[in-house]
Amino acid sequence: MTKPNFELEQAALSRDAFRIAGVDEVGRGPLCGPVTAAAVILNPDDIPEGLNDSKKMTAKKRDALYDEILAKADCCIAHATVQEIDEINILRASHLAMTRAIAGLTKAPDHILIDGNMIPRGLTTSAQAVVKGDGRSLSIAAASIIAKVTRDRIMGDLAIEFPGYGWEKNAGYGTKQHLEALRALGVTPHHRRSFKPIHNILYQEK
């Protein structure tokens, strides 16, 4: 199985782009909670060992790498809220979170590697979309870890406030437990009203 490497970053470095940001988002699919993005600029001379697509790692390994990435790289985490998701749609909201993360880096990047097949609107910096980037680029893999750990922790905190939905385990995805809890306990302020299962429940209530 191929693991992410530094080839895309090396190509940009050879074109005199010295600060290369990897960007990824987490939380497009869940029925609730924010969408969370991270932008990470790795130090080419001090890259944490073991970076990989966050979905292919254990929570323990992600947590350990999360702390190491924050210590060794320039990182920024940003979100788009449930209200923003409902207003502008999940794709635009995920791009909004990405642009906020890029804007929050301590110094502007020279080149951006973005996970996915689209570059967010309004980016003025040189950027390229990288399909399945978290499995190809170490910078995007690092961003995927930061975004996933952050969002999982947010959903864990919300699970304490709103027990019964299983958010500490399902991170807001539409699992059987989550859907059953929605029918039994109702819709919370953290649910995305533009998403079909939530919309249908609210529509039925009316």
MARKOLMAR-425824 format. One record per residue (C-alpha): residue number from 1; residue in one letter; x, y, z. Coordinates in Angstrom, 2 decimals, decimal comma, always signed. Example, Ala and Ser with C-alpha at 12.3 -4.5 7.8 and 13.67 -1.06 7.14 Angstrom:
residues 2
[rotor 1; "A"; [+12,30; -4,50; +7,80]],
[rotor 2; "S"; [+13,67; -1,06; +7,14]],
END
This chain:
residues 206
[rotor 1; "M"; [+0,00; +0,00; +0,00]],
[rotor 2; "T"; [+1,45; +3,36; -0,97]],
[rotor 3; "K"; [+1,90; +5,95; +1,72]],
[rotor 4; "P"; [+1,97; +9,72; +1,35]],
[rotor 5; "N"; [+5,32; +11,21; +0,40]],
[rotor 6; "F"; [+6,95; +14,61; -0,12]],
[rotor 7; "E"; [+7,10; +14,55; -3,95]],
[rotor 8; "L"; [+4,45; +17,22; -4,59]],
[rotor 9; "E"; [+6,14; +19,45; -2,01]],
[rotor 10; "Q"; [+9,59; +18,83; -3,55]],
[rotor 11; "A"; [+8,24; +19,82; -6,97]],
[rotor 12; "A"; [+6,96; +23,10; -5,53]],
[rotor 13; "L"; [+10,21; +23,68; -3,63]],
[rotor 14; "S"; [+12,13; +23,26; -6,90]],
[rotor 15; "R"; [+10,02; +26,15; -8,29]],
[rotor 16; "D"; [+11,12; +28,36; -5,36]],
[rotor 17; "A"; [+7,90; +27,96; -3,40]],
[rotor 18; "F"; [+9,36; +27,66; +0,10]],
[rotor 19; "R"; [+6,25; +27,61; +2,28]],
[rotor 20; "I"; [+3,97; +24,81; +1,08]],
[rotor 21; "A"; [+0,69; +24,32; +2,91]],
[rotor 22; "G"; [-1,28; +21,08; +2,89]],
[rotor 23; "V"; [-5,00; +21,61; +3,47]],
[rotor 24; "D"; [-7,75; +19,12; +4,31]],
[rotor 25; "E"; [-11,19; +19,17; +5,85]],
[rotor 26; "V"; [-13,19; +16,74; +7,95]],
[rotor 27; "G"; [-16,92; +16,56; +8,51]],
[rotor 28; "R"; [-18,65; +16,87; +5,16]],
[rotor 29; "G"; [-20,79; +13,79; +5,66]],
[rotor 30; "P"; [-22,06; +13,99; +9,26]],
[rotor 31; "L"; [-25,59; +15,11; +10,10]],
[rotor 32; "C"; [-24,41; +17,54; +12,77]],
[rotor 33; "G"; [-21,52; +19,62; +14,01]],
[rotor 34; "P"; [-19,17; +21,97; +12,20]],
[rotor 35; "V"; [-16,98; +21,19; +9,22]],
[rotor 36; "T"; [-13,35; +21,51; +10,33]],
[rotor 37; "A"; [-10,32; +22,30; +8,19]],
[rotor 38; "A"; [-6,61; +22,45; +8,87]],
[rotor 39; "A"; [-3,72; +24,03; +6,99]],
[rotor 40; "V"; [-0,23; +22,71; +7,78]],
[rotor 41; "I"; [+3,18; +23,86; +6,59]],
[rotor 42; "L"; [+5,72; +21,17; +7,46]],
[rotor 43; "N"; [+9,38; +21,89; +8,10]],
[rotor 44; "P"; [+11,11; +19,79; +5,38]],
[rotor 45; "D"; [+13,99; +19,14; +7,80]],
[rotor 46; "D"; [+11,78; +17,95; +10,66]],
[rotor 47; "I"; [+8,80; +15,98; +9,36]],
[rotor 48; "P"; [+7,06; +13,82; +11,99]],
[rotor 49; "E"; [+7,43; +10,08; +11,38]],
[rotor 50; "G"; [+4,43; +7,97; +10,46]],
[rotor 51; "L"; [+2,20; +10,54; +8,76]],
[rotor 52; "N"; [-0,64; +8,92; +6,84]],
[rotor 53; "D"; [-4,25; +9,42; +5,82]],
[rotor 54; "S"; [-5,98; +10,03; +9,18]],
[rotor 55; "K"; [-8,72; +7,51; +8,28]],
[rotor 56; "K"; [-6,10; +4,72; +8,15]],
[rotor 57; "M"; [-4,77; +5,33; +11,66]],
[rotor 58; "T"; [-5,84; +4,43; +15,18]],
[rotor 59; "A"; [-7,14; +7,21; +17,41]],
[rotor 60; "K"; [-4,12; +6,73; +19,69]],
[rotor 61; "K"; [-1,65; +7,17; +16,81]],
[rotor 62; "R"; [-3,56; +10,22; +15,53]],
[rotor 63; "D"; [-3,49; +11,82; +18,98]],
[rotor 64; "A"; [+0,28; +11,30; +19,30]],
[rotor 65; "L"; [+0,93; +12,74; +15,84]],
[rotor 66; "Y"; [-1,47; +15,63; +16,47]],
[rotor 67; "D"; [+0,74; +16,92; +19,30]],
[rotor 68; "E"; [+3,92; +16,36; +17,28]],
[rotor 69; "I"; [+2,59; +18,16; +14,19]],
[rotor 70; "L"; [+1,46; +21,15; +16,27]],
[rotor 71; "A"; [+4,91; +21,29; +17,89]],
[rotor 72; "K"; [+6,93; +21,02; +14,65]],
[rotor 73; "A"; [+4,83; +22,70; +11,93]],
[rotor 74; "D"; [+2,96; +25,92; +11,25]],
[rotor 75; "C"; [-0,70; +24,94; +11,68]],
[rotor 76; "C"; [-4,06; +26,64; +11,68]],
[rotor 77; "I"; [-7,44; +25,04; +12,40]],
[rotor 78; "A"; [-10,69; +26,66; +11,27]],
[rotor 79; "H"; [-14,37; +25,78; +11,05]],
[rotor 80; "A"; [-17,60; +26,58; +9,28]],
[rotor 81; "T"; [-20,63; +26,44; +11,55]],
[rotor 82; "V"; [-23,83; +24,45; +11,20]],
[rotor 83; "Q"; [-25,60; +27,72; +10,36]],
[rotor 84; "E"; [-23,10; +28,43; +7,57]],
[rotor 85; "I"; [-23,46; +24,87; +6,24]],
[rotor 86; "D"; [-27,23; +25,31; +6,08]],
[rotor 87; "E"; [-26,96; +28,74; +4,46]],
[rotor 88; "I"; [-24,35; +28,17; +1,76]],
[rotor 89; "N"; [-24,28; +24,31; +1,41]],
[rotor 90; "I"; [-21,71; +21,83; +2,68]],
[rotor 91; "L"; [-19,26; +22,13; -0,24]],
[rotor 92; "R"; [-19,02; +25,92; +0,03]],
[rotor 93; "A"; [-18,85; +25,68; +3,82]],
[rotor 94; "S"; [-15,97; +23,19; +3,67]],
[rotor 95; "H"; [-14,15; +25,52; +1,28]],
[rotor 96; "L"; [-14,86; +28,44; +3,63]],
[rotor 97; "A"; [-13,27; +26,50; +6,51]],
[rotor 98; "M"; [-10,26; +25,76; +4,28]],
[rotor 99; "T"; [-9,74; +29,40; +3,28]],
[rotor 100; "R"; [-10,03; +30,43; +6,95]],
[rotor 101; "A"; [-7,37; +27,88; +7,91]],
[rotor 102; "I"; [-5,02; +29,12; +5,16]],
[rotor 103; "A"; [-5,57; +32,75; +6,18]],
[rotor 104; "G"; [-4,76; +31,90; +9,80]],
[rotor 105; "L"; [-1,24; +30,56; +9,18]],
[rotor 106; "T"; [+1,49; +32,66; +10,80]],
[rotor 107; "K"; [+2,96; +33,48; +7,37]],
[rotor 108; "A"; [+1,20; +33,20; +4,02]],
[rotor 109; "P"; [+2,11; +30,07; +2,02]],
[rotor 110; "D"; [+3,77; +30,27; -1,43]],
[rotor 111; "H"; [+1,89; +27,23; -2,69]],
[rotor 112; "I"; [-1,11; +25,25; -1,43]],
[rotor 113; "L"; [-1,90; +21,56; -1,85]],
[rotor 114; "I"; [-5,63; +21,03; -1,34]],
[rotor 115; "D"; [-7,24; +17,65; -0,79]],
[rotor 116; "G"; [-9,99; +16,98; -3,32]],
[rotor 117; "N"; [-10,75; +17,95; -6,90]],
[rotor 118; "M"; [-11,63; +21,63; -6,41]],
[rotor 119; "I"; [-9,76; +24,73; -5,37]],
[rotor 120; "P"; [-11,84; +27,02; -3,11]],
[rotor 121; "R"; [-13,04; +30,24; -4,71]],
[rotor 122; "G"; [-11,16; +33,41; -4,00]],
[rotor 123; "L"; [-7,72; +31,91; -3,30]],
[rotor 124; "T"; [-5,07; +34,26; -4,65]],
[rotor 125; "T"; [-2,12; +32,00; -3,83]],
[rotor 126; "S"; [-0,77; +29,37; -6,22]],
[rotor 127; "A"; [-2,72; +26,18; -5,46]],
[rotor 128; "Q"; [-3,39; +22,71; -6,78]],
[rotor 129; "A"; [-6,18; +20,27; -6,02]],
[rotor 130; "V"; [-4,92; +16,77; -5,19]],
[rotor 131; "V"; [-7,46; +13,94; -5,43]],
[rotor 132; "K"; [-7,06; +11,58; -2,45]],
[rotor 133; "G"; [-4,35; +13,96; -1,32]],
[rotor 134; "D"; [-4,26; +12,66; +2,26]],
[rotor 135; "G"; [-2,83; +9,42; +0,84]],
[rotor 136; "R"; [-0,38; +11,19; -1,49]],
[rotor 137; "S"; [+1,04; +14,27; +0,22]],
[rotor 138; "L"; [+2,63; +14,35; +3,67]],
[rotor 139; "S"; [+1,46; +17,94; +4,19]],
[rotor 140; "I"; [-2,16; +17,06; +3,38]],
[rotor 141; "A"; [-1,89; +13,91; +5,55]],
[rotor 142; "A"; [-0,72; +16,10; +8,45]],
[rotor 143; "A"; [-3,66; +18,47; +7,86]],
[rotor 144; "S"; [-6,08; +15,52; +7,78]],
[rotor 145; "I"; [-4,81; +14,35; +11,20]],
[rotor 146; "I"; [-5,10; +17,82; +12,75]],
[rotor 147; "A"; [-8,60; +18,34; +11,35]],
[rotor 148; "K"; [-9,89; +14,89; +12,34]],
[rotor 149; "V"; [-8,55; +14,93; +15,92]],
[rotor 150; "T"; [-9,92; +18,45; +16,44]],
[rotor 151; "R"; [-13,37; +17,64; +15,11]],
[rotor 152; "D"; [-13,60; +14,31; +16,97]],
[rotor 153; "R"; [-12,84; +16,17; +20,21]],
[rotor 154; "I"; [-15,51; +18,80; +19,45]],
[rotor 155; "M"; [-18,07; +16,05; +18,85]],
[rotor 156; "G"; [-16,96; +14,30; +22,05]],
[rotor 157; "D"; [-17,61; +17,51; +24,02]],
[rotor 158; "L"; [-21,00; +17,98; +22,35]],
[rotor 159; "A"; [-21,86; +14,35; +23,22]],
[rotor 160; "I"; [-21,59; +15,21; +26,93]],
[rotor 161; "E"; [-24,00; +18,12; +26,43]],
[rotor 162; "F"; [-26,40; +16,07; +24,26]],
[rotor 163; "P"; [-26,16; +12,41; +25,40]],
[rotor 164; "G"; [-27,84; +9,56; +23,56]],
[rotor 165; "Y"; [-26,83; +10,35; +19,97]],
[rotor 166; "G"; [-23,47; +8,57; +20,22]],
[rotor 167; "W"; [-21,47; +11,49; +18,87]],
[rotor 168; "E"; [-18,43; +10,44; +20,93]],
[rotor 169; "K"; [-18,29; +7,30; +18,73]],
[rotor 170; "N"; [-19,96; +8,26; +15,43]],
[rotor 171; "A"; [-18,68; +11,87; +15,21]],
[rotor 172; "G"; [-22,12; +12,91; +13,98]],
[rotor 173; "Y"; [-22,40; +10,47; +11,07]],
[rotor 174; "G"; [-25,83; +8,95; +10,42]],
[rotor 175; "T"; [-25,30; +5,62; +12,19]],
[rotor 176; "K"; [-28,19; +3,45; +13,30]],
[rotor 177; "Q"; [-27,85; +4,71; +16,89]],
[rotor 178; "H"; [-27,77; +8,32; +15,77]],
[rotor 179; "L"; [-30,87; +7,98; +13,57]],
[rotor 180; "E"; [-32,77; +6,14; +16,30]],
[rotor 181; "A"; [-31,85; +8,85; +18,82]],
[rotor 182; "L"; [-33,01; +11,53; +16,37]],
[rotor 183; "R"; [-36,43; +9,89; +16,23]],
[rotor 184; "A"; [-36,58; +9,37; +20,00]],
[rotor 185; "L"; [-34,92; +12,55; +21,29]],
[rotor 186; "G"; [-35,45; +14,97; +18,40]],
[rotor 187; "V"; [-33,26; +17,43; +16,54]],
[rotor 188; "T"; [-30,63; +19,45; +18,45]],
[rotor 189; "P"; [-29,33; +22,95; +17,62]],
[rotor 190; "H"; [-26,18; +21,22; +16,28]],
[rotor 191; "H"; [-27,98; +19,26; +13,56]],
[rotor 192; "R"; [-27,71; +20,41; +9,95]],
[rotor 193; "R"; [-31,23; +21,29; +8,91]],
[rotor 194; "S"; [-30,39; +21,27; +5,19]],
[rotor 195; "F"; [-29,40; +17,59; +5,36]],
[rotor 196; "K"; [-32,15; +15,28; +4,19]],
[rotor 197; "P"; [-32,63; +13,05; +7,27]],
[rotor 198; "I"; [-32,91; +16,14; +9,52]],
[rotor 199; "H"; [-35,08; +18,04; +7,06]],
[rotor 200; "N"; [-37,42; +15,05; +6,79]],
[rotor 201; "I"; [-37,82; +14,76; +10,58]],
[rotor 202; "L"; [-38,56; +18,48; +10,92]],
[rotor 203; "Y"; [-40,94; +18,35; +7,97]],
[rotor 204; "Q"; [-42,81; +15,39; +9,51]],
[rotor 205; "E"; [-43,14; +17,31; +12,80]],
[rotor 206; "K"; [-44,92; +20,10; +10,96]],
END
